[in-house]
Amino acid sequence: MNAVNQLHPDASEEALRAWWMPFTHNRMFKAKPRLIASAKGAYFTLKDGRRLYDCLSGLWCSPLGHSHPRIVEAVKRQLDTLDFAPSFQMGHEPAFELASRITQLAGRPNDRVFFVNSGSESVDTALKIAVAYHRARGEASRTRIIGRERGYHGVGMGGISVGGIAPNRKMFAPLMIPGVDHLPHTYTPAEMAYSVGQPTWGAHLADELERIVALHDASTIAAVIVEPMQGSTGVIVPPKGYLQRLREICTKHGILLIFDEVITGFGRLGMPFGADFFGVQPDLTTFAKAVNNATVPLGGVIARDDIYETFMTGPAHMIEFFHGYTYSAHPLAVAAGLATLDVMADEKLIDKAAALAPVLERALHSLRGEPSVIDIRNIGLAGAIELAPVAGKPGMKAIQVFEKAMDEGLLVRFSGDILAVAPPFISSVAEVESMVEGLRRALRAVPV
Ligand SMILES: Cc1ncc(COP(=O)(O)O)c(C=O)c1O
């Protein structure tokens, strides 16, 4: 009997053959599958009956817990009323309402929202808006985009080009969009290992943008895109003053600042957006994931009002922005979004995330000194534990701890040798603390 059948009698390797899984070790997975059967609240139930605490809120996207009854009800109701509505030359009212609610939550009530279906699409949309905006205002030479090393902006052609993760780029090098440059990342362990919250060292790294501007000339640069906190590459927290400095330099040179808030948007840092948490306003904001608790794919871009108005200058019978998706503002996704924002407000869940943040901070940093741990980082209700790699086998240590954590009833996320956690906002203090104790046991169970 092969490993698949041992674990799941009805999941033969043949049954798992057809799905080429994303960002997965396909062969390892299919030899020893981990099949999720259901989810409720902060827990997944696997097909073999094990119950796992959802340490990363899905993939950073389900902070309200799974199958929240009010979201489920809203989607079911929508399905009975209007299953699909074209968004090209037609509209349905709830989409306008959701756009307005999002701008209010962001504290930018005059701004505009363009809906898409994923974080990747939100990034490519924001890049298009940036370049087209400069063109519309007569500065068509501003086409260059500046990303950042270790940035993750999804997997679209724009997103991988401005992103800073080598494995996501090297296979597709000839497809990259031209004219991209990168800021250095800010992670400097010698200066900031075990920082509690924001590191105090490193604001000066933003001045690298001045060097890039001097190299290319501001007249060629459309936008800078950064995640306020780099989530996917391991909760890399911006040094104090860094984002403020980036903002100043962008403003000085007429460069748009794009915050990719696909992870930080909708409460992860205990404030509605990362922009609120860090006190820095971008010109364009991308979002996805938690906007509707990931119930139905949804993302979008918030654009400053005057950026939108810049497009609204030609003859009114002309389409102003040649961009959009069949599923932009899909009624089911919008219904889930409205219900999510209602639940967040009624149950004060962003405040709850803020209240849990110090609990997570204290608990996580208590892992300092445990086997293999070489750094711990945290901000808001998110954190990462960096592990010393197994010699010659990068990534292996994290896989081992991940598997031991599953034995402890925890589903954590790993990338490289970094473990990331971002618990659901609905978690109790005891759940957050026992997650960290489970991680401690998992770390101790793996050979150094
Ligand atoms: C900052 C950021 N941008 C974009 C994306 C891509 O989102 P999606 O996987 O929905 O395309 C992610 C996904 O984790 C992300 O963290």
The ligand as an SDF file (V2000), in Angstrom:
LIG
                    3D

 16 16  0  0  0  0  0  0  0  0999 V2000
    1.4170   41.7460   -0.9490 C   0  0  0  0  0  0  0  0  0  0  0  0
    0.7910   40.7800   -1.8890 C   0  0  0  0  0  0  0  0  0  0  0  0
    0.4630   41.1760   -3.1170 N   0  0  0  0  0  0  0  0  0  0  0  0
   -0.1200   40.3590   -4.0010 C   0  0  0  0  0  0  0  0  0  0  0  0
   -0.4030   39.0620   -3.6590 C   0  0  0  0  0  0  0  0  0  0  0  0
   -1.0350   38.1390   -4.6600 C   0  0  0  0  0  0  0  0  0  0  0  0
   -2.3350   37.8480   -4.3210 O   0  0  0  0  0  0  0  0  0  0  0  0
   -3.1010   36.6490   -5.0670 P   0  0  0  0  0  0  0  0  0  0  0  0
   -2.4680   35.3800   -4.6220 O   0  0  0  0  0  0  0  0  0  0  0  0
   -4.5240   36.8170   -4.6000 O   0  0  0  0  0  0  0  0  0  0  0  0
   -2.9750   36.8820   -6.5340 O   0  0  0  0  0  0  0  0  0  0  0  0
   -0.0990   38.6030   -2.3810 C   0  0  0  0  0  0  0  0  0  0  0  0
   -0.4010   37.2230   -1.9740 C   0  0  0  0  0  0  0  0  0  0  0  0
   -0.0070   36.7530   -0.9250 O   0  0  0  0  0  0  0  0  0  0  0  0
    0.5330   39.4840   -1.4720 C   0  0  0  0  0  0  0  0  0  0  0  0
    0.8920   39.0840   -0.2510 O   0  0  0  0  0  0  0  0  0  0  0  0
  1  2  1  0
  2  3  1  0
  2 15  2  0
  3  4  2  0
  4  5  1  0
  5  6  1  0
  5 12  2  0
  6  7  1  0
  7  8  1  0
  8  9  2  0
  8 10  1  0
  8 11  1  0
 12 13  1  0
 12 15  1  0
 13 14  2  0
 15 16  1  0
M  END
$$$$
